[in-house]
Amino acid sequence: MEAFDLNLLPPWIVLSFGILFGLLCGSFLNVVIYRLPLGLSLIRPGSQCPHCETKIAPYDNVPVFAYLWLLGRSRCCKQKISPRYPLVELLGGLTGGAVVTMKLLPLGHELTLGHALLLFWVYLVLLLGLIAAAAIDFEHMILPDSITLGGVALGLLSSPLRNEVELSTSVIGSIVGFVGIWFPFIWLHEKLRGFPGMGLGDAKLLALAGAWLGPLGTLLTLFLAAIQGTLFAGIALLISGKIEEPKAVTAQRIQLQQAIEEAEGEEKEALLRELAADPLGLPPDEAEGGPRIAFGPFLALAVFELILFYKPVRDMLYEGLYL
């Protein structure tokens, strides 16, 4: 099949397609962010008000614009709608436009229409998954396997399609990424201090980075995430003087402790083991620096940035090495 040159189409048509499709996917992304950490189905029931659980009509579910014409309140019970919903939808639209601009149009003359659509879908799924992972980890300090391990699988399977990193390099990168977090920050930290310094989800997320970007990409991801996480912590401390633990994490700990108090026998022992194995099972210790900051959002942000700009960053680094 001959290549279909996307550049023959007016750029605004291709860009509009990316933005529109991204907006629609951004609407579903809100469902993922809300339901996935709670273990709820992403399909059933359909969209409903989070306050009174009334089914939301299709015309009140139009991305971004529904929030504006409803003036930020639900039609059914007049409760305030979190601004997170239109923000995530807008991010979805911007992400769709970014994929078209950064990943498709530069290769427009080399791609068949089917290849272009597949590339668009693969990149959009990954980037929206990273947004979901960042939002969930920021609120719950959890990185779902369906996103992290699913992203690793998608990266390995799509390596021939993307033609940026060879499959063998993707495999090595995913192993380097996982071990680079697991060995020093989880296994060794627990041996030395009695508890892991990071969650296993962070290791899986860096494995995702390696599957998409290779070993060099994992190093760049860790470097960018550390810088951006440090900046966030510094700004948060300057503004409020402290870093608060997410409310959802505190609520989960209280629920688990209540369940332990009410349980007996083997059930109680199992819950106690679960509490002991959970890095967030104990309240933050001020002597250890106070509330912990989720590192996953900054890893996800770094991967997001590098997916869009990896080639120029890599080329710039290689040019610097040969100067």
N, C-alpha and C positions, 0 to 999 in steps of 0.2 A: 504494500500500500504506500502510495506516495505521501510525502509530508504535506501537511496542510499548514500554510504559513499564517499564523495568527496575526502577523503584522499587516496582512492584506485587509484585515478588518479595522474599522476605526477603533483606536485604543479605548475610547469611552464605552463602546459596546462590550468589549471583553472585560473591562474594569467594572462596569455596572453589573455584569453577570456575577463576578466574584463577590462584589459587595452585597448584592441581593441574596445570593445563596449563603453567604456568611452570616447575614442578619437572621435568616431563617434557622440556620444551625445554632446561632447564638441563643435563640429562644429555647431550643431543646437543651442547650447547655445549662440553662438555669435549672431545669428539671434534674439534670445529672448532679449539679452541685448541691442541690437541696436533698435529693433522695438517696444518692449513693452511699454517703457516710451513715445513713440511718438504716441501711439494708432494705430499702423499699424498692418495689418494682419501678423501672424507668418507663414502662409502657402503660400499666394500669394502676389506678384509674387515669383518665385523661387529665388535662390541665384543670386544676381547681384552685380556689382561693385558699391560701395557707391559713387563713383566720377562721372562716366558717365552712370551708370545704365545699362550697357551691361550685358547680361546674362552670368554667369560664367559657363564654361564647367566643366563637372564632373571631368576630369583629373586635373583641376586647383582648385579643391575643396577638395583634399585629406588632411586630418588634418595634420598640422605641416609641412609635407614634401612639400606640394605645396608652402608654404611660402619660403622654402629653395631653391627649384629649380627655383622659379620666382625671387629670390634674393630680396625679400621684396617689389616688385613692381607689379602692376596689368598688365596682358598681354595686355589688351585692350587699356588703355590710359597711361600706364607707370607711373601712380601716385603711390606714396609711400603707402604701406599697413601698417596699424597700427600694431605694434608688439603685441598689445593686442589680436589679433586674434589667432596667434599660441600659445600665453601664455594661453588663455582660453581653447584651444583645449588640450594642454598639461596637464592643471589642470584636465580636464575631464578624460584623460587617467589615471592620478595618482589617481584620486578619485575612478575610477572603480577598480583599483588595490588595493586600501586601503579597499574598501568594501569587496572584496574577502578575503583579508588577515585578517581583523579585525572582520568581522561579519559572514563569511561563513565557512572558513576552521576550526575555533575552534569548530564549531557545525556540522562539516561534517558528522560524524557518526550518528547524530540524525535526519537528514533532508532527506526527499524524494527529488528527482530531481526537482519536481514541486515546492515544498516549497522553495528550495534553489534559484530557478530562481525568484520566487515571492519576496523573501527577497532581493535578489540582485537588482531587479528593484525598489522596494519601497525605499530602502536606497539610491540608485543612484539618483532617481528623487528628493528626499529631498535634498541631498547634492549639486547636481547641481543647484537646485532652490536657495539654500543659496548663492552659488557663484554668480548667476544672481542678487539676491537681493542686495548683497554687492556692485557689480559693478554698478548697476542702482542707488542705494542710494548715492554712492560715487560721481557719476557724476551729478545726477539730484536731489538728496535729496528727493527721492520718493521711497516708498516701495509699490509695486503693491499688491492689495488685492488678485489677482490671485495666488501670491506666498505665502503671509502670511496666508490668510484664507484658501487657498488651502492646505497649509502645515499643518494647524490645523486639517482640515478634514482628510487628509491622516494619520496623527498621531493617531487620534481617531479610524479610520477604521482599521488601521493596528495593533492596540494594541494586539489583540489576536494572530495575525500572528507572531509578534515579540517576544511575551512571555517574555518581559523584565519589562514592567510596566502594571499593571492591568488597565482595561478600566476605572474604577471608579477613579483610581489615575490619569489617563490621563485627565479626565474631570476636576477634582479638580485642577490639575496642570495648565491647560489652563486658568481657571478662575483666579487663583492666579497670573499667569503671566500677564494677561491683567490688572487686578485691580492694581497690583504692580507698573505698569507704569502709568496707567490712573489717579488714584486717587492723588498721591503726585505730579507728574511731569506735568500733564495736567490740571486736574480739579482744584486742590488746588493752583497750581502755577498761573493759570489764575485768580482765585479769589483774590490772594494776590498782583499780579503784573500786571494784566491786559492782559496778553498774556500767551499762553502755553509754558512750558519749553522744551517739547519734542513733537514730532509728534505722531499722533494716530497709524501710521504704526509701530512705535517702540513697542507700547503696543500689537499690533497684532503679531509682531514677537516674543515677549516674551511669548505670549499665545501659539505660535507654539512650543517654547521650552518646555513649560509645558505639552503640549499634547504628546510630545515624551519622556520626561524625568521625568515628575511628578513635584511636588512642590519643592523638593530638587534641581532638575535640573534647575528650574527657578532662584533660589538663586545663584547657581554656575554660571549660564550663566551671570547674572547681575554682579557678582563679577569679572569674567574673562573679560567681555566686558569693565568694568570700568578701570581695570588695563591696558588692551591693548590699549584702547582709550587714556588714560593718557600718556602712553609711546609714542604713535604715535604723540600726540600733542607736547610733550616735544622735541622729535627728530626733528619734523618739525620746531619748533621755533628755535632750535639750528642751524639747517642748513640754513634756509632762514630768520629767524628773524620775520616771520609773517606767518599767515595761510590765504591763498587766498580762497575766495568763488568760488565754481565751476562755470565755464563759462556758462554752460547750465542753471544754476539757474538765473544768471544775465540776460541772454538773454530772458528767460521766463518772468521775471519781466518787462523788457523793452517792450516786445510784449504786455503784459497785460495793461501796462500804456498807450501805443499807442492806443490800442483798446478802452480804456476808453475815451481818448481825442477825438476819432472819433465818439463815440457812443452818442446817445441822449435819453432822456426820460427814460422809464422803463429799456431799455437795459443797459444804463449807470449806473442806480442805481443797477442793478443786478451785473454788473462787479465790482462796488465799494464794494458791499457786499462780493463778492468773494475775492477781494484784502484784505479786512479787516479780513476775516476769515483765510487767508493763513498765517501761521507762517513765511513764507519767502516773504511775500508781500512787506515788507519794506526793504530798504538797511541795511546792518549791521551797528549797532551803536557802535562806538569805546568806548563809555562810558559803554556799556554793555559787553565789551570784544572783540569787533570786529566780524569778520566772524564766523558763527556757524559751528561746525563740525558735520557731519552726524554721529549719533551713531549707525545706522543700520548696517553698515559694521562690526563693532566690536561685536554687538550682533550676527550677522550671523556667524562670525568667531568663537565665543565662542560656539554656538550651534554645528557647524561643528566639533569642537574639542571634545566636550562632546559626540556627537553621536558615535564617534569612540572609545573614551577612558572612557566612563561614568562608566562602570562596575568596572574597577580597581580603578578609583578615588572614587567611592561610597564605595567600600569595604575598601579602605584605610582610609576614613573618619570614617566609622563605627568601624574599628579596633582601631582607635585613641580614639574614645569615650569610648570604653570598657576597655582601658588600665588603 
